Amino acid sequence: MASLMQEKAGQLAASVPTADRQAEATGLRERLAVIFAAASEAKQAPVQDTAEIDELDGQLYLMMRDFFEAGHDPGRADPASLTTAQA
């Protein structure tokens, strides 16, 4: 927008404060960069959370599977697997 305003400054009315708007452009760009970076980071957080939840869900599944096997066939279940978490 700043380059467009600079390009078309001659076509705008004298009452339009083009110089003031040009001076504000740098500060606005910096603030927008911060906002867009924060938005991008916020979008990544659910992906990271989902990966952690999937990992914990897998560990929980393995523990439940071990308990299920222990309850249905005590002769084949490994008691050590019931007391230690599997990574």
GITA-V739913 format. One record per pair of residues at least 12 apart in sequence whose C-alpha atoms are under 7 Angstrom apart, sorted by sequence separation. I is the first residue (numbers start at 1). J is the second residue. D is the distance in Angstrom with one decimal. If there is no record, write none. Layout:
# GITA-V739913
<<I & J & D> <I & J & D>>
This chain:
# GITA-V739913
<<66 & 81 & 7.0> <67 & 82 & 6.8> <66 & 82 & 6.4> <2 & 22 & 6.0> <2 & 25 & 6.2> <59 & 86 & 6.7> <59 & 87 & 6.9>>
